[in-house]
Amino acid sequence: MKILFQIILLVLFIFQMNVHAQPLFEVEREFFCRSIQDREPISPFSGVAEIRKGERVFLWMEIRAGKRALTMLEGKGQMSIYHAWASEFGVTDVMDIGITKERWLEQVSAIRNEFKKRDFFTWRTQSSKRNLKEGRWYVSILDANRRSVRKSGSGQEAFRPEIVIRFISSDQ
């Protein structure tokens, strides 16, 4: 009986470790781009964004979320996702671009159905910034617990997409 109890404790311990190891979500795809249409990026940049001064730059992304995220949504009715925009001078903006209570109520059936079919669900979201300064910018992507998230399949714990901003003249 004592050995059976120890085995049960060991199984519960391993299960508990796996539950906590699973992130709330991972980033499947991301693009810095000029605009968003139908929840997809338009005119993505490739490493360098040549823009006019004051023009907006978007960071669009699609996340892949698992059981922990669904459990959070069902319990709280929302899930924060943060974009922290920064340059060499430090963080300039932290924006919550997550799933709001209103969007959860609108999409609850679709999210649950996708999770039931695929054992995960996807969500597309974005932030934008204007009045950027020239130079290198990066965005830290944080979960609802303000922990860094990773890019799917990358193996890296913290994923921070980067873009170089260069200004072009208004004549171009």
WOHUPE-V706630 format. One record per helix or strand of 3 or more residues. SS is the DSSP state (helix for helix, strand for strand). FROM is the first residue (numbers start at 1). LEN is the number of residues. If there is no record, write none. Layout:
ss->[SS;SS]
from->[FROM;FROM]
len->[LEN;LEN]
This chain:
ss->[helix;strand;strand;strand;strand;helix;strand;strand;helix;strand;strand;strand]
from->[2;25;40;48;57;67;82;90;101;121;135;160]
len->[20;13;5;4;9;10;6;7;18;9;8;8]
